[in-house]
Amino acid sequence: MIPVMVLRNKINPDRYLAANIDVGDWDDENLDVTIHDIQNAYMIIRKDLAVPTTKDFEEHKVLHAEHKRLMVERFGDSAFISLDFEGVCEAYEPFNTAITLEQYNYAKKLMEE
């Protein structure tokens, strides 16, 4: 099993942020996925495959904030930010779980797209 961090919906803890719109659950108002489709969730995975920590999550937030800052600097306040991670963190919380190697390989392909 591969340890991963996903983002759990704070209001509906049985649901997790989808990796992208194409793999979201269209039966859910937020397109969130269930644990049964966790391979479709937005994930934080360490390169060394160790258990992701709060520090990893905080570093992830910083990377997204820097990306947002650069986009706004370059394109102004109307810059398109495909994932406003700051906004995501208002509705979701980090949650550690584990996935199979097959799910990991699938999730890796999603991240590369």
PyMOL commands that set and color helices and strands:
alter all, ss='L'
color gray80, all
select helices_A, chain A and resi 21-23+35-40+54-75+85-91+101-112
alter helices_A, ss='H'
color red, helices_A
select strands_A, chain A and resi 2-9+43-44+92-99
alter strands_A, ss='S'
color yellow, strands_A
deselect
rebuild
show_as cartoon
